[in-house]
Amino acid sequence: MVKETTGADIAGTTAEVALPLGEVVGRVKAWVERCGWIWVEAQIIEIRRRQAPTQFLTLRDLSSNVSATITCTAAVIEAAGLITEGTQVLARLTPRIYAERADLSFECSELQVAGEGRLLAQLEALKRKLQAEGLFDPLKKLKLPFLPRAIGLITGAGSAAERDVLTNSRLRWPAVNFVIKHALMQGPSSAAEVMTALAELAADGLVDLIVIARGGGSLEDLLPFSDEGLIRAVAAVKIPVVSAIGHEPDMPLLDLVADLRASTPTDAAKQIVPNVAEESRALVGLRQRLRRILAGHLQIELAWLNQIQRRPVLKQAAAAIEPHLTQVAGLKAQLRQVWRRRLSEAQRGLSEALMRVRAMSPEATLRRGYAIATVDGELLTSRNQVVVGQRVELTLADGGLTTEVLDLKSKVAIQVREKQ
């Protein structure tokens, strides 16, 4: 049985009273493990994940070249959230001595992200939340106007970012018009001031585009531009918003919700207005191209017109019409012959019909010596239709007579009188 000892119990021995190594290691192990757990701050420089329950991490001091190996379970690592090599952490450690090799190690029972790592973890959680709500959806991004009437600029008063945006924009398009709103671009009240300026510009209706410019900084400096309230305010604005907050490595959440992310304020100036020199050159090129196209079309049309003019039908128009005139004259002659023949046949038919009609008409009968007798307008066909003394109208070929009936038995005495 090993007797409880302290560091003093095993210090200062001589060669005559040397202790076995195992006893010394055992005493050290007992003394170390009585220290209990302690919180330490360090940086993870290596993560060795295994299928076994025990995982290995290597921690290094933040200000000196001191490192230590720690063990923990997979559950401890998962509970810490997003950690990678380089993450600054707070670890609850208990020292351990492995007697077989006298190795000093630490057992970690709890792990927390610290420093920038903690901020990054919080920002990552907020990012996932807003992304799930669709605030970063590329389909919701608004297209920047080619040449805005006026540009709203939110930046720090007298800042380098303000000078960069104004100077480079005016170099590209001298007539560009800015409406500037100054706000704190760092610190606890920064997000609120930027939101106020944003609301004022959006409500005025004077600007077609808003630029928020700062010009880089540390993670803590740029925290206002990952504020949830500001992100939601930018998402709600109905005109395009350009984020020109950081330099290339910086990525506040404002960059994700903005309609355009500029890597720097200078880059923002290049994105929000066209380059007058480039546009002038492009316009000259377009004019030249238009002239070439028009000249080409004109040449094609002139060639077609010359080709048409060389055709015989246009050189001697009468020559093309003469065959048709001859054909028309022939057709007219044929038509006259046909109509003469048909008219002659019709006239002969009409004469024959008239002869037949006349032969059968009462007039022809009268010319042969017959007469038509009527009494009071009725045709007389029987002597029984008249009485003695009654007048009878006679119609002859050349006129009419009125007779009077004298006798119905022997002869008829006729008194002639011209018919009225």
PyMOL commands that set and color helices and strands:
alter all, ss='L'
color gray80, all
select helices_A, chain A and resi 7-10+15-17+21-33+74-79+115-132+138-140+160-172+190-204+223-226+228-236+254-257+265-272+276-309+312-315+317-360+362-367+383-385
alter helices_A, ss='H'
color red, helices_A
select strands_A, chain A and resi 38-48+54-60+67-73+88-98+103-113+151-155+178-182+209-213+241-244+260-261+372-375+378-379+391-396+399-404
alter strands_A, ss='S'
color yellow, strands_A
deselect
rebuild
show_as cartoon
